[in-house]
Structures are given as C-alpha cells and as structure tokens.
Amino acid sequence: MRCRTVAGTRNHSRGVARVFSFVGLAAALFLAPAFPAGEAPGGKVIRRIGVVSLYNPRLMYLKLQPLADWLSEATGEHWELALSTSYEQAVDRLCSGEIDLAYLGPFTYVIAHARCGAEPLVHLRTGGKDTFESWILVREDSGVRDLPGLRGHRVAFGSPLSTSSYLVPRRMLEEAGLRPGADVSCGFYGHHERAARAVLLGEADAAGVRDTIGARFIGRGLRLLARSRPIPNFPFVVPRDTPEELKRRWLAVLVDLPGRDARARAAMAGWDVELRDGFAPANDAFYDPVRRIVREVFGRVDLRDPLPLPPCERRRP
C-alpha cells in the first residue's frame, strides 16, 4: 500500500450534539443487556448488535443507538447494543453466538472469519463511498513533514486489531522504511481518540486514526501528515449459522427499505456521519485487500492464532 503526504486538509468536523439518558449510557458503559436473553416485554424477540471498541463507550453509544432503535421499529424485534471492552472480546462474542449482528473493523472481520466463519452482511457507505482511509496525524507545530521524518519519534496506535489505527498505519511506516518498535517507538492506546489525544498532549509525535476521527482534530492542534490508499469500508457481520431467511430480512431493512422509503431515509439522515449514508450488500471477497495487507505486515500467519506484535507499550484504555 502506497501513501501520499499532504500539507493539510480543510476542517469538516462536526461536534456531537445529542442528548442521552443516564440509563442508556450506563447500559453502554457496563455492557448490561436491558432484558434477559429470549424475549423482551410484549413478546418481541431480542436481538443484540455487538460493537467493537473503536471509540470510547459514550461515543459508541451515541453513534449506534439510533441504528438499534431504527432496527427495532423496522423489524418488530427488540434490538439493543452490546458494547465490548476490546476488539478481541467483540470477536469472541460474535463467534460464541452471543450477538446477532456485529459492527467490526475490516481487520477484525477477517480475523472473525478465520476463527469461526463469520460473514459480512452489509458494509458502510460513509460519504457515499465503499471505502475509507487511514490518516497519520502530527501536531500543527511539528517539524516532521513526511513519514521518513518520523524516524526516532514515537507513534501512537489504537488497538492491535484496528485496521485504520494500527494495521494500515504500520504498513505505511514500513513502506517509508520505518519499523515500529525499532526505527520508531510506539504505544497502543486502545481507541482512535486516545491515540490522537496522545499527540496533542505530547505523549507521542504521530498517531494513526480513521479519517472521520482524524477530521475532528485537523485545525484543532493536529494536522494531516499522510493518508492511505482506500480501504474496504466497515462491515456489519453475522455468525456463520445465521439462517438465510434472517439475513434476507435484515438486508431488506438495511439496504432495500431506505432506497424506497422516504421516512427511512429521513431517519438515517440524522445518524452519525459514519452511518448516515447507508449500507451496501457485502461479501467476503470484498475484504481480500485487507488480507493482502495482513500478509505484507505479518507474513502468512494463521489468523486463528495470536498475532506477532512489535514491542509497543500497552497504554491503559
């Protein structure tokens, strides 16, 4: 994967301005389901959306709860969020059948597919695109002007299983001749935001993040150093044994209904920027470019096993 260095980009971030209840936030933070497994009051079937810990729990709740509410209305089932404390836990919960639909990163998906045959149902179309980018950010006052200039500096990553906050930024650094843990020191900060804030606070000199998160920091203390080539967008994933009838029904709600129903489109327009442009049907081959990056970074590893990681410091999430 090649990357291109840029001097800057315009600030197009929007602040989150949603009001949420204490009860809803507590449910997200403590991962407690609203009802026991089985049926919700009124006889509705309970469905759970597993959520990988891309950002802090409060932000993940704000991003995904409108989708859960909309699915509940559109399907007649009761959908609730099941936030995970780590990427690894999200994979475990999906593979164990504890959740019905999982919002995963592309790298996390290919691991889940290797471990238990999980399948992508749909992928995001953020900004009307089937792809997104990974950005490497530095402070606005940094003297570093290109990726080779990071030699001897410290880089902040998110989770070791993050596509845009570890896998792709690591490949970008390696293509610039920099080995994390050798030519640059590094730390895993758990979330994209924490990695970016580590740069703002002077704990690191650069950070890898997803483009939509990076946009929130551009012009607010950070600038864009380099961006990746396009990456297949985030999938919503189902367990391998999900009945075909259920998959068809959920596809109809997520893909077909917004295309023909103005009320559905209006509801989605108020969602988070990553979700509001809707979904497209997904298939496993769509994520082959991610597998290629995995091979370039790790070699021909078995994704069912723990990955060999560089000696990066693990920071508490």
C-alpha positions in Angstrom: 0.0 0.0 0.0 1.4 3.4 -1.0 0.6 6.6 0.8 0.8 10.2 -0.2 1.9 13.0 2.0 -0.1 16.2 2.3 0.4 19.5 3.9 -3.1 19.9 5.3 -6.8 19.5 4.8 -9.9 21.6 5.5 -11.6 21.1 8.7 -15.0 19.5 8.1 -15.7 18.0 11.6 -19.0 18.3 13.3 -19.4 18.1 17.0 -21.7 15.5 18.5 -24.8 17.3 19.9 -27.0 14.6 21.1 -28.7 14.3 24.5 -28.7 10.8 26.0 -30.2 9.4 29.2 -28.2 8.2 32.2 -29.9 4.8 31.9 -28.9 4.4 28.3 -25.3 5.5 29.0 -25.0 3.2 32.0 -26.2 0.3 29.8 -23.5 1.0 27.3 -20.7 1.5 29.8 -21.4 -1.6 31.8 -22.3 -3.8 28.9 -25.5 -4.9 30.6 -28.4 -6.1 28.4 -31.7 -4.4 29.0 -33.6 -7.7 29.2 -32.6 -11.3 29.7 -31.9 -13.5 26.7 -35.1 -14.6 24.9 -38.0 -12.2 24.7 -38.5 -8.5 25.6 -41.7 -7.3 27.2 -44.5 -7.7 24.6 -43.2 -10.9 23.3 -40.6 -9.3 21.0 -37.5 -11.3 20.1 -34.3 -9.8 21.5 -31.5 -9.1 19.0 -28.1 -7.8 20.0 -25.7 -5.6 18.0 -22.1 -6.3 19.0 -20.0 -3.2 18.9 -16.2 -3.2 18.6 -14.5 -0.6 20.9 -13.5 1.8 18.1 -14.0 4.8 20.3 -14.9 5.4 24.0 -18.1 3.8 25.2 -20.1 7.0 25.4 -19.3 7.9 21.8 -20.1 4.4 20.6 -23.5 4.6 22.3 -24.2 7.9 20.6 -23.2 6.5 17.2 -25.0 3.2 17.3 -28.2 3.6 19.5 -30.2 5.4 16.7 -29.5 2.4 14.5 -30.6 0.0 17.2 -33.8 2.0 17.7 -34.5 2.1 14.0 -33.9 -1.7 13.6 -36.4 -2.3 16.4 -39.0 -0.2 14.7 -38.4 -1.6 11.2 -38.2 -5.3 12.1 -40.6 -5.6 15.0 -37.8 -7.1 17.1 -36.1 -5.6 20.1 -32.5 -4.6 19.2 -30.0 -3.5 21.8 -26.3 -2.7 21.9 -23.7 -5.0 23.4 -20.6 -2.9 23.6 -17.3 -4.8 24.0 -14.4 -3.7 26.1 -11.9 -4.7 23.4 -11.6 -5.9 19.8 -10.8 -9.4 21.0 -14.0 -9.5 23.1 -16.1 -8.4 20.1 -14.8 -11.3 18.1 -15.3 -13.8 21.0 -18.9 -12.7 21.4 -19.6 -13.0 17.7 -18.1 -16.4 17.4 -19.9 -17.7 20.5 -23.3 -16.7 19.1 -23.9 -14.2 21.9 -24.7 -11.5 19.4 -26.7 -11.4 16.2 -25.0 -8.6 14.2 -21.6 -7.1 14.8 -20.1 -3.8 13.8 -16.5 -4.6 13.2 -13.5 -3.1 11.5 -12.2 -4.8 8.3 -9.1 -6.3 10.1 -11.3 -7.6 13.0 -13.7 -9.1 10.4 -11.1 -11.1 8.6 -9.9 -12.5 12.0 -13.5 -13.4 12.9 -14.0 -15.1 9.5 -10.8 -17.1 10.0 -11.8 -18.1 13.6 -15.4 -19.0 13.2 -16.6 -18.4 9.6 -18.4 -15.1 10.4 -19.8 -13.5 7.3 -20.3 -9.8 6.3 -23.9 -8.9 5.7 -23.5 -5.2 4.7 -20.8 -2.6 4.7 -20.9 1.1 5.3 -21.1 3.7 2.5 -19.7 6.6 4.5 -19.8 9.7 2.4 -21.4 7.6 -0.4 -18.2 5.6 -0.7 -17.5 1.9 -0.3 -14.1 2.8 1.1 -12.4 4.9 3.8 -8.9 6.0 4.7 -6.3 5.8 7.5 -4.6 9.0 8.4 -1.4 9.7 10.2 -1.6 12.9 12.2 1.1 15.1 13.8 0.9 18.3 15.9 0.5 21.5 13.9 3.8 22.8 15.2 5.7 19.6 14.4 8.8 19.8 12.2 8.0 16.4 10.7 7.0 16.9 7.0 6.9 13.3 5.7 6.8 9.8 7.0 10.6 9.1 6.9 10.9 12.2 9.1 9.3 10.2 11.9 12.4 8.2 12.4 13.4 8.3 16.1 10.0 9.6 17.1 7.0 8.0 18.9 3.9 6.8 17.2 0.5 6.2 18.9 -1.7 3.3 17.6 -5.2 2.3 18.7 -5.8 -1.4 19.2 -3.5 -4.1 17.8 -6.6 -5.4 15.9 -7.6 -2.0 14.4 -7.4 -1.6 10.7 -7.0 2.2 10.4 -5.3 2.8 13.8 -2.7 0.1 13.6 -2.6 -2.3 10.6 -2.6 0.2 7.8 -0.5 2.9 9.6 2.1 0.3 10.4 2.2 -0.7 6.7 2.6 2.9 5.7 5.5 3.3 8.1 7.1 0.2 6.9 6.9 1.3 3.3 8.6 4.5 4.4 11.5 2.3 5.8 10.4 2.6 9.5 9.9 -0.5 11.7 7.6 0.1 14.7 9.5 -0.8 17.9 12.9 -0.3 16.1 13.1 2.8 14.0 10.1 4.4 15.8 8.9 3.8 19.3 5.2 3.1 19.7 2.3 2.6 22.1 -1.1 1.0 21.9 -3.7 3.4 23.3 -6.9 1.3 22.8 -9.1 3.9 21.0 -8.5 6.2 18.0 -9.3 9.2 20.0 -6.8 8.3 22.8 -4.1 7.9 20.2 -4.9 11.3 18.7 -5.0 13.0 22.1 -1.6 11.4 23.0 -0.2 13.6 20.2 -2.0 16.7 21.4 -0.6 16.0 24.9 2.9 15.5 23.8 2.9 11.8 24.7 3.5 10.8 21.1 4.7 12.5 17.9 2.2 11.0 15.5 -0.9 8.9 15.6 -2.8 6.6 13.2 -6.6 7.1 13.1 -9.6 6.6 10.8 -10.3 9.6 8.5 -13.6 10.5 10.2 -12.0 10.7 13.6 -8.9 12.5 12.2 -11.2 15.2 10.7 -12.2 16.2 14.2 -8.6 17.0 15.2 -7.5 18.8 12.0 -7.1 22.5 12.7 -7.5 21.8 16.4 -3.9 21.2 17.3 -3.2 18.5 14.8 -2.5 18.3 11.0 -2.5 15.6 8.4 0.9 14.1 7.6 -0.1 11.2 5.4 -3.2 9.3 4.2 -3.5 5.7 3.0 -5.0 4.4 -0.2 -8.7 3.4 0.0 -9.6 0.6 2.4 -12.8 -1.6 2.2 -15.4 0.0 4.4 -16.5 -1.3 7.8 -18.8 -4.3 7.8 -21.8 -5.4 9.8 -21.2 -9.1 10.4 -23.4 -12.1 11.2 -22.4 -15.5 12.7 -21.8 -18.3 10.2 -25.0 -20.2 11.2 -27.4 -17.3 10.8 -30.5 -18.5 8.9 -30.8 -17.3 5.3 -34.3 -16.1 6.0 -33.0 -13.7 8.7 -30.2 -12.5 6.5 -32.6 -11.7 3.7 -34.9 -9.9 6.1 -32.1 -7.7 7.6 -30.7 -7.0 4.2 -34.1 -5.8 3.1 -34.3 -3.4 6.1 -30.8 -2.1 5.8 -30.4 -1.8 2.0 -33.8 -2.1 0.2 -36.0 -0.1 2.6 -34.0 3.2 2.6 -34.0 3.1 -1.2 -37.8 3.2 -1.5 -39.0 4.7 1.8 -38.6 8.5 2.4 -39.3 8.1 6.1 -36.4 5.6 6.4 -34.0 7.9 4.6 -35.1 10.8 6.8 -34.4 8.8 9.9 -30.9 7.8 8.6 -30.0 11.4 7.7 -29.9 12.2 11.5 -27.4 9.4 12.2 -23.7 9.6 12.9 -21.6 10.7 9.9 -20.2 7.1 9.5 -23.6 5.6 9.2 -26.0 8.1 7.7 -25.2 7.3 4.0 -26.5 3.8 4.5 -25.3 0.3 3.5 -24.4 -1.9 0.6 -24.5 -5.7 0.4 -21.1 -7.2 1.4 -19.3 -10.4 0.6 -16.1 -12.0 1.9 -14.0 -11.3 -1.2 -14.5 -7.5 -0.7 -12.0 -7.8 2.2 -9.3 -9.6 0.3 -7.2 -6.3 0.1 -7.2 -6.3 3.9 -5.9 -9.9 3.9 -3.1 -8.8 1.5 -2.1 -6.0 3.9 -2.1 -8.6 6.8 0.3 -10.8 4.8 2.5 -7.9 4.0 2.8 -6.9 7.6 2.7 -10.3 9.4 3.6 -12.8 6.7 1.5 -15.9 6.1 0.2 -16.2 9.7 -2.8 -18.2 10.8 -5.3 -15.6 11.9 -6.8 -18.1 14.4 -3.6 -17.6 16.5 -2.4 -14.5 18.3 -0.5 -12.2 16.0 3.2 -11.4 16.5 3.3 -7.7 17.6 6.2 -5.2 17.8 7.4 -4.2 21.2 4.9 -1.3 21.6 3.9 -0.1 25.1 0.4 -1.0 26.1 -1.4 2.0 27.5 -4.5 1.6 29.6 -7.6 2.2 27.5 
